[in-house]
Amino acid sequence: MTLESQLIQKTYYQMYINEHENLQPIRVLGDAYQEELQKDLPKLTSIRFAQGEIYFHNRDFEAAIFKWESIAGELELWARKNIADAYYESGLLSNAEDLYLSIDTNNLTLKTEVALQLFSLFIERGKLEAAVEIIKKTIDSNPDYPNVTMIARAYFEEQLDWENAIELAVNEAKRTGSLEWFDTVNAYVQKGITRDLNPNYFLQALFELYSIDQNMFEELTISLWNTYEGEDSYFTWLKEVNHLLLNLEISRNNHLRLLSGLHYETYFAMINGNYSIKTLEDLVPDLLTNWLHLTAPKHTVLVSAAVLSWNELFPTSISMSVVSEAENLISETECHINELEECVNLFNGIMGWAKIHDMGENNRLNWVVEQLTDFDTHHLFITGFSGSGKSAFVNTILGEEIQDSPTSSLVVFKDNEDLNIIEITDEETTSLNDFTHFQERMDRRRNALESIIEFQQPFPFLYEQKLALIETPGLNGSHQERYEVLQYLQIADTLLFVLDANAPFGDKEKTTLTQIHELAPDIPVHFLLNKMDTIVNEQEAIRIFEETSSRIHSYLPEAQVFAFSSHYERGQQLVDLKGFIQSINDARNIADKRLAKLLFFIRTTISRLLQKRIEVENQLIESVCWNEEVVMKLNGAVNQLKDAESQKAMAITRSYRVIKESLQNEISDSVPKILQECSELIKEDSNFSTIHVELNDVMNSRVQDYLEQEVMPKYFSALQEWISSGNDEFEQGREFLTEMAEGLNSLYGEQRIKIECDFKVLDDWRRDTDRLTSRFHLEKVNILLRNTPSQFLLKSAGKLFGALSQNKAMLYNKYKAFVKNDNYSEPTEEIIERFFQQFELFEKSLERDITMFFRQPLKILNEAIEESLSQITTKQDLLKKMNTNPEMFRDPLTLFEVRLRQFEWTTVAGKGVQTTIY
């Protein structure tokens, strides 16, 4: 054991006791001490140092410190360190820390031991920042010291101090080249705790790891790749790691299959239309270069096609040596991908992008692709000029009169177990309930060519021949109008041109065939010479057939001509037709042909969508303008509705108040008379001391009878008439609103605004008026018991003089005159108030009720305004986005074109085709 090891472990004393192992160490050292004292110049330092160790191990720290305090010379600093250890073990942490910090030495071992003790002490005292600082300094000065890095790593992980743990692992991996440390780094990466670090933090470590262990290099690179994916620093990582791979000069011989697969996934994720070309232009060339260099055999064709297609659209972005390598590989390597599946995936990707970016549903294009991928069915495209008998021919094949009027839309007839008729437009797919709806659809001419009708039901002939018939409207009109009819030629496997035997083949047919050839140059064209039964005799029919065939063959040598008439015997006709169809049904290379058609539709779709960006912008502008106009008209309608509501409220409440005021006036006139008539009840022999009470009761009773028997019925009748006139007012309001809604709906082009006024208000009024006028109870009114001067005098006189007969005549005359001549204004007003009191709530609620009548129309209009305002905001935001970021539409379609060209390259892989870069 070395001296330093002894000093570290406090076993320096063993050098004195090796020969005296059978004796107690303290006795051995005591004897040595005494023996040394006998010398002239005793050297006691080393013995004292050793004695201190023995005391320390036996936990006699005070004795140990006493021995070590007198140490000088080369053991002095070790002795001080040991004293600090003794303080530490005794729990005197402050003393220990001060003493550790006082040790200044150039001895790296002692310095490291002191640092490790301080590290433990700082942790115990809760000085965690100081602990981190001291252990990091220790690693910087003496990283190879036993266990120092392991101690640091364990502490950092325990404290979840991932920043320092990662730094330690990366630095140690680079310093030592140890796979164990690289494994630690990889574990941290996979844990996800490194994603916030700049990607270049790991590049030097990866660079060095590549020369140490390529499998570990691949594993760590993939872990980093995956952890950065989805983070803001992902593209920085891609740029940095691909520069690194270029500098490493990797090749396919390195067999980095997993890394090759990751390049494959990353490349296709980058060109899926979610990123701008500006973002990708600095990344993709290096990514493809590296992918080509390390590609797995199964990806050789794909990466070569990717390199060539990217270089075509972005020339000089990839090194010509890399392009040449890709050319060689693709011409020599066979492709084993599912071409149809890849093609359909590309198409679906484009359609998905178009839908997300408000480019329409494109249902018709989706339907076209479905037809092209149906390899079990031969699509026979039947066209011709109007009057050629197309529909009659189709009916003969189908075995029933499906069509009795000219075809207006493209109709596809298919065999199916059940009747199923669907209409396909770009926006939606709709089921037509039955044959009647189909006929109605055929009779509709407006926008007829904007939809496709698929008619499915059991058709034995179609089932036997595995055939679908595609019938077009007549090819009349201009070149553009014919194009509208022929735009779906690409879904056909064969075209059958129906001719009228009476005018079989002339210039207009040749012109149309030229247009057909331009639209679908590879489609086989054959002819049906129809209406042969209209020819005068058999000889003439033969002549017409031969002349027509001759003219056709001079123009289309391989075309076949079939003579037909719907009036001939159907059975034989079908037998002949079956042979004809079998002769033109060329099933050879149908998959290749369909694939070519799919590619054609994808390319035309990309071109159309590139142009559609301008259309979308114009549509957005039109939509904003249209919605602004709608908002203006809707606001006008709201104002008109509120005016109508206000007018109706005014008219209805005014008419109610007229009835009320009329009745008030009538009561005001009648009640005083009723009360005055009560004067007849006063007699000369009446008891004038109480007559005012009796008269008051009678007056109340008569008023009660008058109000209940005369006024109430009259009021009820008047209110019913008022409700009826209110109904008329409401009906006028509804008519006005209906007319207004029709104007708005004509603007919408649909029944968007539906007016439903609340006529239940009238029912509520009928119920309330019936209840309120069913009976009336007048609470007793103080008519003659008031304290007016006249009444007071009469009542007082009656009490004073009523018992005196000589005064009765005078009282009789006075009372009768008073009752008969009083105007009773105050009690009459009180009676009127009490009578109409129960109607106050009803009257007050009239305006609210009228508002309820108009509430639903107002709600509908306000909702329409909110919807239009929302549309304006959405469209304006999209317009702003389009104008400030035009590449958001252009770039994804350019990338789809890269994918399309890439796919086209794969179709020539391994066929030794001379490639051309353009």
ZAMARGU-4260 file (C-alpha; in steps of 0.2 Angstrom, whole numbers, plus 5000, padded with zeros to 4 digits):
<rodrens>
0) 5000/5000/5000 | 5007/5017/4995 | 5010/5031/5008 | 4996/5041/5001 | 4984/5027/5003
5) 4989/5025/5021 | 4987/5043/5024 | 4969/5043/5016 | 4964/5028/5026 | 4972/5033/5042
10) 4983/5017/5042 | 5000/5025/5043 | 5002/5017/5060 | 5003/5000/5052 | 5021/5003/5047
15) 5026/5002/5066 | 5016/4986/5070 | 5019/4975/5055 | 5032/4965/5066 | 5021/4965/5081
20) 5004/4960/5075 | 5001/4950/5091 | 5002/4966/5102 | 4990/4980/5104 | 4994/4994/5092
25) 4994/5007/5106 | 5007/4997/5116 | 5018/4995/5100 | 5017/5014/5097 | 5020/5018/5116
30) 5036/5007/5116 | 5042/5015/5100 | 5039/5032/5107 | 5049/5028/5123 | 5062/5021/5113
35) 5063/5036/5102 | 5064/5047/5117 | 5081/5039/5122 | 5089/5046/5107 | 5099/5062/5107
40) 5088/5069/5094 | 5072/5060/5095 | 5060/5061/5080 | 5042/5059/5087 | 5032/5067/5073
45) 5028/5051/5064 | 5024/5041/5080 | 5013/5055/5086 | 5004/5055/5069 | 5002/5036/5070
50) 4995/5037/5088 | 4982/5050/5083 | 4976/5037/5070 | 4974/5024/5083 | 4964/5036/5094
55) 4953/5041/5079 | 4949/5023/5075 | 4944/5020/5093 | 4934/5036/5093 | 4944/5045/5106
60) 4944/5060/5095 | 4950/5072/5109 | 4966/5062/5111 | 4968/5060/5092 | 4967/5079/5090
65) 4979/5082/5104 | 4992/5071/5095 | 4989/5079/5078 | 4990/5097/5084 | 5009/5095/5088
70) 5013/5088/5070 | 5024/5098/5059 | 5034/5095/5043 | 5027/5085/5029 | 5013/5077/5039
75) 5007/5093/5045 | 4993/5096/5032 | 4988/5078/5033 | 4987/5080/5052 | 4976/5096/5050
80) 4965/5087/5038 | 4963/5072/5051 | 4959/5085/5065 | 4945/5092/5054 | 4939/5074/5051
85) 4939/5071/5070 | 4929/5087/5072 | 4917/5081/5058 | 4915/5064/5067 | 4912/5073/5084
90) 4898/5083/5076 | 4908/5100/5077 | 4904/5104/5059 | 4908/5122/5059 | 4925/5119/5066
95) 4928/5105/5054 | 4923/5116/5039 | 4934/5131/5045 | 4949/5119/5046 | 4946/5110/5030
100) 4945/5127/5021 | 4961/5133/5029 | 4971/5119/5021 | 4981/5126/5006 | 4991/5112/4997
105) 4998/5108/4980 | 4996/5089/4984 | 4982/5084/4972 | 4977/5069/4983 | 4976/5079/4999
110) 4967/5093/4990 | 4954/5080/4983 | 4952/5071/4999 | 4948/5088/5008 | 4936/5093/4994
115) 4927/5076/4996 | 4925/5079/5014 | 4919/5097/5012 | 4907/5090/4999 | 4899/5078/5012
120) 4900/5092/5025 | 4891/5104/5014 | 4877/5092/5010 | 4875/5088/5029 | 4874/5107/5033
125) 4862/5110/5019 | 4874/5121/5009 | 4869/5112/4993 | 4876/5126/4981 | 4892/5125/4989
130) 4892/5106/4988 | 4889/5107/4969 | 4903/5120/4967 | 4916/5110/4977 | 4912/5093/4968
135) 4912/5101/4951 | 4929/5110/4955 | 4936/5093/4961 | 4931/5084/4945 | 4939/5098/4934
140) 4955/5097/4944 | 4956/5078/4947 | 4943/5068/4937 | 4952/5052/4937 | 4952/5051/4956
145) 4943/5035/4962 | 4924/5037/4962 | 4924/5056/4962 | 4913/5056/4946 | 4902/5042/4952
150) 4899/5051/4968 | 4895/5067/4959 | 4883/5058/4947 | 4874/5049/4961 | 4872/5066/4970
155) 4866/5075/4955 | 4853/5061/4951 | 4847/5061/4969 | 4844/5079/4969 | 4836/5079/4952
160) 4849/5091/4946 | 4848/5085/4928 | 4858/5100/4921 | 4874/5096/4930 | 4871/5077/4928
165) 4869/5079/4909 | 4885/5090/4909 | 4895/5078/4919 | 4889/5063/4908 | 4893/5072/4892
170) 4910/5079/4897 | 4915/5062/4904 | 4909/5053/4889 | 4920/5064/4878 | 4935/5064/4890
175) 4935/5045/4893 | 4927/5038/4878 | 4918/5026/4890 | 4903/5017/4883 | 4896/5017/4901
180) 4896/5036/4901 | 4888/5036/4883 | 4875/5024/4890 | 4871/5036/4904 | 4869/5051/4892
185) 4857/5040/4881 | 4847/5036/4897 | 4846/5054/4901 | 4840/5058/4883 | 4827/5044/4883
190) 4821/5051/4900 | 4817/5067/4890 | 4827/5078/4902 | 4838/5084/4888 | 4826/5092/4876
195) 4828/5110/4882 | 4847/5109/4878 | 4853/5116/4862 | 4856/5102/4849 | 4874/5107/4846
200) 4878/5102/4865 | 4879/5084/4860 | 4888/5085/4843 | 4906/5084/4848 | 4901/5069/4859
205) 4892/5061/4844 | 4907/5064/4833 | 4919/5055/4845 | 4907/5041/4848 | 4906/5037/4829
210) 4924/5031/4829 | 4922/5022/4846 | 4906/5012/4843 | 4894/5015/4828 | 4880/5005/4835
215) 4880/5016/4851 | 4882/5031/4839 | 4866/5026/4830 | 4857/5022/4846 | 4861/5039/4854
220) 4858/5049/4838 | 4841/5041/4836 | 4836/5045/4855 | 4841/5063/4852 | 4832/5064/4836
225) 4816/5057/4844 | 4817/5068/4859 | 4819/5084/4848 | 4805/5080/4837 | 4790/5091/4840
230) 4801/5104/4850 | 4805/5121/4844 | 4823/5116/4841 | 4819/5101/4830 | 4824/5110/4814
235) 4840/5116/4822 | 4844/5098/4827 | 4840/5091/4809 | 4852/5104/4802 | 4866/5101/4815
240) 4865/5082/4814 | 4865/5081/4795 | 4880/5092/4794 | 4888/5080/4807 | 4883/5065/4796
245) 4891/5074/4781 | 4907/5076/4790 | 4908/5058/4795 | 4907/5052/4777 | 4895/5038/4782
250) 4891/5025/4769 | 4879/5011/4766 | 4892/4999/4772 | 4890/5005/4790 | 4873/4997/4791
255) 4865/5010/4801 | 4848/5003/4796 | 4838/5012/4810 | 4845/5029/4806 | 4841/5026/4788
260) 4823/5022/4793 | 4822/5038/4803 | 4828/5048/4788 | 4814/5040/4778 | 4801/5044/4791
265) 4808/5062/4793 | 4808/5066/4775 | 4790/5060/4772 | 4784/5070/4787 | 4793/5085/4780
270) 4785/5085/4763 | 4767/5081/4769 | 4762/5099/4766 | 4763/5106/4784 | 4780/5115/4781
275) 4785/5130/4770 | 4798/5127/4757 | 4808/5141/4765 | 4809/5131/4780 | 4814/5115/4771
280) 4826/5121/4757 | 4841/5121/4769 | 4837/5105/4777 | 4831/5093/4764 | 4846/5092/4753
285) 4858/5087/4767 | 4844/5075/4774 | 4842/5066/4757 | 4861/5066/4754 | 4864/5057/4771
290) 4849/5046/4768 | 4856/5040/4751 | 4873/5037/4759 | 4867/5026/4773 | 4850/5019/4766
295) 4845/5002/4769 | 4842/4991/4753 | 4823/4992/4755 | 4823/5011/4754 | 4836/5012/4740
300) 4823/5016/4726 | 4813/5028/4737 | 4828/5038/4742 | 4835/5039/4724 | 4818/5044/4718
305) 4817/5057/4732 | 4834/5064/4727 | 4830/5065/4709 | 4812/5073/4711 | 4819/5086/4724
310) 4833/5091/4712 | 4821/5093/4697 | 4810/5106/4707 | 4825/5114/4715 | 4840/5112/4704
315) 4858/5113/4710 | 4852/5111/4728 | 4859/5094/4729 | 4877/5089/4724 | 4878/5083/4706
320) 4888/5068/4712 | 4874/5063/4723 | 4861/5065/4709 | 4872/5054/4698 | 4873/5041/4711
325) 4854/5042/4713 | 4852/5040/4694 | 4863/5024/4694 | 4854/5016/4709 | 4837/5019/4702
330) 4841/5012/4685 | 4849/4996/4693 | 4837/4993/4708 | 4820/4985/4706 | 4806/4993/4716
335) 4795/4982/4727 | 4783/4995/4734 | 4764/4994/4732 | 4762/5007/4719 | 4743/5008/4719
340) 4743/5010/4738 | 4757/5024/4737 | 4747/5033/4724 | 4731/5032/4733 | 4740/5038/4749
345) 4747/5053/4740 | 4730/5057/4733 | 4722/5056/4750 | 4735/5067/4757 | 4732/5081/4744
350) 4713/5079/4747 | 4715/5080/4766 | 4726/5096/4764 | 4713/5104/4752 | 4699/5101/4764
355) 4708/5108/4779 | 4713/5123/4769 | 4695/5126/4763 | 4698/5121/4745 | 4681/5111/4745
360) 4676/5093/4749 | 4681/5087/4731 | 4669/5073/4732 | 4669/5070/4713 | 4687/5068/4713
365) 4686/5055/4727 | 4673/5046/4718 | 4684/5045/4702 | 4698/5038/4712 | 4687/5025/4719
370) 4682/5020/4702 | 4700/5019/4696 | 4704/5007/4710 | 4690/4995/4707 | 4700/4983/4696
375) 4686/4970/4696 | 4675/4981/4685 | 4677/4987/4667 | 4671/5005/4664 | 4663/5007/4647
380) 4661/5026/4643 | 4645/5028/4631 | 4644/5045/4622 | 4637/5052/4606 | 4627/5067/4600
385) 4609/5070/4605 | 4597/5059/4595 | 4609/5045/4592 | 4600/5033/4603 | 4612/5032/4618
390) 4598/5030/4631 | 4589/5017/4621 | 4604/5007/4619 | 4608/5008/4638 | 4590/5003/4642
395) 4592/4988/4631 | 4608/4982/4640 | 4600/4985/4657 | 4584/4976/4652 | 4572/4990/4657
400) 4567/5007/4653 | 4578/5016/4666 | 4578/5032/4656 | 4564/5040/4646 | 4571/5057/4644
405) 4588/5064/4638 | 4602/5062/4650 | 4607/5078/4659 | 4621/5072/4670 | 4634/5059/4669
410) 4626/5043/4675 | 4635/5027/4680 | 4625/5011/4680 | 4632/4997/4691 | 4626/4980/4697
415) 4621/4979/4715 | 4610/4968/4726 | 4598/4982/4730 | 4592/4998/4722 | 4604/5012/4728
420) 4604/5029/4718 | 4616/5042/4724 | 4621/5060/4718 | 4639/5065/4720 | 4643/5084/4719
425) 4659/5092/4725 | 4651/5097/4741 | 4641/5082/4746 | 4635/5064/4742 | 4616/5062/4743
430) 4604/5047/4742 | 4590/5049/4730 | 4575/5040/4738 | 4568/5031/4723 | 4566/5030/4704
435) 4555/5045/4704 | 4568/5056/4712 | 4580/5049/4699 | 4569/5055/4685 | 4566/5072/4693
440) 4585/5074/4694 | 4587/5069/4676 | 4574/5082/4671 | 4583/5096/4680 | 4595/5105/4668
445) 4602/5119/4678 | 4620/5114/4685 | 4616/5096/4679 | 4634/5093/4674 | 4641/5098/4692
450) 4635/5081/4698 | 4637/5063/4695 | 4623/5050/4697 | 4627/5032/4702 | 4613/5021/4699
455) 4614/5004/4707 | 4602/4989/4706 | 4603/4971/4700 | 4608/4971/4682 | 4612/4953/4676
460) 4621/4958/4660 | 4632/4970/4669 | 4635/4957/4683 | 4640/4944/4670 | 4651/4955/4660
465) 4659/4963/4676 | 4654/4980/4667 | 4649/4997/4673 | 4641/5009/4660 | 4645/5027/4660
470) 4632/5037/4650 | 4635/5055/4646 | 4623/5069/4640 | 4623/5072/4622 | 4639/5080/4614
475) 4631/5096/4607 | 4636/5113/4608 | 4654/5122/4609 | 4671/5114/4612 | 4670/5120/4630
480) 4652/5112/4632 | 4659/5096/4626 | 4673/5097/4638 | 4661/5098/4652 | 4653/5082/4646
485) 4670/5073/4643 | 4680/5078/4658 | 4678/5061/4666 | 4685/5051/4651 | 4700/5046/4662
490) 4690/5034/4672 | 4685/5024/4657 | 4693/5009/4651 | 4685/5009/4634 | 4674/5022/4625
495) 4659/5018/4614 | 4654/5031/4602 | 4636/5030/4597 | 4632/5035/4579 | 4615/5037/4571
500) 4614/5026/4556 | 4605/5040/4546 | 4620/5052/4548 | 4634/5040/4554 | 4651/5048/4553
505) 4655/5066/4547 | 4665/5081/4552 | 4657/5084/4568 | 4661/5067/4574 | 4679/5069/4568
510) 4681/5085/4578 | 4674/5077/4593 | 4686/5062/4592 | 4700/5074/4590 | 4695/5082/4607
515) 4693/5065/4615 | 4711/5061/4609 | 4717/5077/4617 | 4709/5073/4633 | 4713/5054/4634
520) 4725/5049/4620 | 4727/5031/4626 | 4709/5027/4628 | 4702/5013/4615 | 4688/5020/4605
525) 4675/5009/4597 | 4658/5013/4588 | 4640/5008/4589 | 4630/5011/4573 | 4613/5013/4581
530) 4595/5014/4573 | 4599/5001/4560 | 4580/4997/4559 | 4577/5014/4552 | 4586/5010/4536
535) 4574/5006/4522 | 4581/4989/4517 | 4594/4976/4522 | 4605/4980/4507 | 4605/4999/4511
540) 4609/4994/4529 | 4624/4984/4524 | 4631/4998/4513 | 4629/5011/4527 | 4638/4999/4539
545) 4652/4996/4527 | 4655/5014/4522 | 4654/5020/4540 | 4667/5006/4545 | 4678/5011/4531
550) 4678/5030/4536 | 4681/5026/4554 | 4695/5014/4550 | 4704/5027/4539 | 4703/5038/4554
555) 4705/5025/4568 | 4712/5009/4561 | 4710/4998/4577 | 4692/5004/4581 | 4678/4991/4580
560) 4660/4995/4574 | 4645/4986/4580 | 4628/4988/4572 | 4613/4989/4584 | 4594/4993/4585
565) 4584/4994/4600 | 4569/4987/4590 | 4577/4970/4586 | 4575/4955/4596 | 4583/4959/4613
570) 4590/4941/4616 | 4600/4940/4600 | 4605/4958/4602 | 4613/4954/4619 | 4622/4939/4613
575) 4629/4949/4599 | 4633/4963/4611 | 4641/4951/4623 | 4653/4945/4610 | 4657/4963/4605
580) 4660/4969/4623 | 4671/4954/4626 | 4681/4958/4610 | 4684/4976/4616 | 4687/4972/4634
585) 4706/4973/4634 | 4711/4968/4652 | 4729/4968/4648 | 4740/4979/4659 | 4724/4986/4667
590) 4733/4990/4683 | 4747/5000/4674 | 4734/5009/4664 | 4723/5013/4679 | 4739/5019/4689
595) 4743/5031/4674 | 4726/5038/4675 | 4728/5040/4694 | 4744/5050/4691 | 4735/5060/4678
600) 4721/5065/4690 | 4734/5069/4704 | 4744/5080/4693 | 4729/5089/4686 | 4722/5090/4704
605) 4738/5099/4709 | 4738/5111/4695 | 4719/5114/4698 | 4723/5118/4716 | 4737/5129/4712
610) 4725/5139/4701 | 4711/5137/4714 | 4721/5148/4727 | 4717/5163/4716 | 4699/5157/4715
615) 4698/5154/4734 | 4705/5172/4737 | 4691/5179/4725 | 4678/5168/4734 | 4684/5175/4751
620) 4683/5193/4744 | 4666/5189/4737 | 4660/5181/4753 | 4666/5196/4764 | 4657/5208/4752
625) 4641/5197/4752 | 4641/5195/4770 | 4643/5213/4773 | 4628/5216/4761 | 4619/5203/4771
630) 4623/5211/4788 | 4617/5228/4781 | 4601/5221/4775 | 4598/5211/4791 | 4601/5226/4801
635) 4589/5235/4790 | 4577/5221/4793 | 4580/5222/4812 | 4576/5240/4812 | 4560/5237/4802
640) 4555/5223/4813 | 4557/5235/4828 | 4548/5248/4820 | 4534/5236/4816 | 4534/5230/4834
645) 4533/5248/4840 | 4519/5252/4828 | 4509/5237/4833 | 4512/5240/4851 | 4506/5258/4849
650) 4491/5253/4839 | 4485/5238/4850 | 4488/5247/4866 | 4480/5263/4860 | 4464/5253/4854
655) 4464/5245/4871 | 4465/5262/4880 | 4451/5268/4869 | 4440/5254/4875 | 4445/5257/4893
660) 4442/5276/4892 | 4425/5274/4883 | 4420/5262/4897 | 4427/5274/4910 | 4417/5288/4903
665) 4401/5277/4903 | 4404/5272/4921 | 4407/5290/4925 | 4391/5295/4918 | 4380/5281/4924
670) 4386/5279/4942 | 4381/5296/4948 | 4364/5294/4941 | 4362/5277/4950 | 4367/5285/4966
675) 4356/5300/4963 | 4341/5289/4960 | 4344/5282/4977 | 4336/5298/4983 | 4319/5290/4980
680) 4323/5278/4995 | 4322/5293/5007 | 4305/5295/5015 | 4298/5308/5027 | 4297/5294/5040
685) 4314/5288/5037 | 4326/5287/5052 | 4337/5301/5048 | 4350/5297/5062 | 4355/5281/5052
690) 4348/5283/5035 | 4366/5288/5028 | 4372/5270/5033 | 4357/5262/5024 | 4359/5273/5009
695) 4377/5269/5008 | 4374/5250/5007 | 4360/5252/4994 | 4371/5263/4983 | 4385/5250/4984
700) 4373/5236/4980 | 4366/5245/4965 | 4383/5250/4958 | 4389/5232/4961 | 4374/5226/4951
705) 4377/5239/4937 | 4396/5234/4935 | 4393/5216/4935 | 4377/5215/4925 | 4380/5229/4912
710) 4398/5234/4912 | 4407/5218/4913 | 4397/5210/4898 | 4400/5225/4888 | 4419/5225/4893
715) 4420/5207/4889 | 4413/5209/4872 | 4423/5224/4868 | 4439/5215/4873 | 4435/5201/4862
720) 4433/5213/4847 | 4449/5221/4853 | 4458/5204/4853 | 4451/5200/4835 | 4458/5217/4829
725) 4474/5213/4838 | 4475/5196/4828 | 4472/5206/4812 | 4487/5218/4817 | 4498/5202/4821
730) 4493/5194/4804 | 4498/5210/4795 | 4514/5210/4805 | 4517/5191/4800 | 4514/5195/4782
735) 4526/5209/4783 | 4539/5198/4791 | 4536/5184/4779 | 4538/5196/4764 | 4554/5202/4772
740) 4560/5184/4775 | 4557/5180/4757 | 4568/5194/4751 | 4582/5189/4763 | 4580/5171/4758
745) 4582/5175/4740 | 4598/5183/4745 | 4603/5167/4754 | 4597/5156/4740 | 4589/5145/4753
750) 4576/5145/4767 | 4588/5152/4780 | 4576/5164/4788 | 4561/5156/4795 | 4548/5167/4803
755) 4537/5160/4817 | 4528/5173/4827 | 4521/5169/4844 | 4502/5169/4841 | 4500/5161/4858
760) 4500/5178/4865 | 4482/5180/4859 | 4477/5164/4868 | 4484/5171/4883 | 4474/5187/4881
765) 4458/5177/4878 | 4461/5167/4894 | 4466/5182/4904 | 4451/5193/4898 | 4439/5179/4901
770) 4445/5176/4918 | 4445/5195/4923 | 4428/5198/4916 | 4419/5183/4923 | 4414/5191/4939
775) 4417/5207/4949 | 4416/5211/4967 | 4416/5229/4972 | 4423/5232/4990 | 4411/5243/4999
780) 4414/5261/4994 | 4412/5275/5007 | 4399/5286/4997 | 4389/5294/5010 | 4400/5291/5025
785) 4413/5304/5020 | 4418/5319/5030 | 4413/5332/5018 | 4405/5348/5025 | 4388/5344/5018
790) 4388/5326/5023 | 4394/5330/5040 | 4380/5343/5043 | 4367/5331/5037 | 4373/5317/5047
795) 4374/5328/5062 | 4357/5336/5059 | 4350/5319/5057 | 4356/5313/5074 | 4351/5329/5083
800) 4334/5332/5075 | 4329/5315/5068 | 4319/5311/5083 | 4309/5328/5083 | 4294/5326/5071
805) 4293/5344/5068 | 4310/5344/5060 | 4308/5328/5049 | 4300/5337/5035 | 4315/5349/5034
810) 4328/5334/5035 | 4318/5324/5022 | 4319/5339/5010 | 4337/5342/5013 | 4343/5324/5013
815) 4333/5320/4997 | 4340/5336/4988 | 4357/5332/4993 | 4357/5314/4987 | 4348/5319/4971
820) 4359/5334/4967 | 4376/5328/4973 | 4388/5325/4958 | 4397/5310/4967 | 4413/5313/4958
825) 4425/5307/4971 | 4416/5290/4974 | 4414/5288/4956 | 4432/5290/4953 | 4435/5277/4967
830) 4423/5265/4959 | 4431/5267/4942 | 4448/5264/4950 | 4443/5249/4959 | 4435/5242/4944
835) 4450/5243/4933 | 4462/5239/4946 | 4462/5220/4942 | 4465/5225/4924 | 4481/5235/4928
840) 4493/5220/4927 | 4485/5215/4910 | 4487/5232/4903 | 4505/5234/4909 | 4510/5218/4901
845) 4503/5222/4884 | 4519/5229/4877 | 4529/5214/4884 | 4517/5202/4876 | 4518/5211/4859
850) 4537/5210/4861 | 4536/5191/4864 | 4525/5190/4848 | 4540/5197/4838 | 4554/5189/4849
855) 4558/5173/4838 | 4559/5183/4822 | 4571/5196/4830 | 4581/5181/4838 | 4583/5173/4820
860) 4588/5189/4812 | 4601/5193/4826 | 4608/5175/4825 | 4610/5178/4806 | 4619/5194/4809
865) 4631/5186/4821 | 4634/5172/4809 | 4638/5184/4795 | 4649/5194/4806 | 4658/5179/4811
870) 4660/5174/4793 | 4667/5191/4789 | 4680/5190/4803 | 4685/5172/4798 | 4686/5176/4780
875) 4696/5192/4782 | 4708/5184/4794 | 4711/5170/4781 | 4713/5184/4767 | 4725/5193/4778
880) 4735/5176/4781 | 4734/5172/4762 | 4741/5189/4757 | 4755/5190/4770 | 4760/5172/4768
885) 4756/5167/4750 | 4767/5152/4751 | 4755/5143/4764 | 4745/5138/4748 | 4758/5137/4735
890) 4772/5127/4745 | 4762/5112/4750 | 4756/5109/4732 | 4774/5111/4726 | 4779/5098/4739
895) 4765/5086/4733 | 4772/5088/4716 | 4789/5083/4723 | 4780/5067/4730 | 4771/5064/4713
900) 4787/5066/4703 | 4796/5055/4716 | 4782/5041/4714 | 4784/5043/4695 | 4803/5039/4697
905) 4799/5024/4707 | 4789/5017/4693 | 4804/5016/4681 | 4816/5009/4695 | 4826/4994/4689
910) 4821/4995/4671 | 4837/5002/4665 | 4828/5018/4659 | 4839/5032/4654 | 4834/5046/4666
915) 4833/5064/4661 | 4835/5078/4673 | 4823/5093/4669
</rodrens>
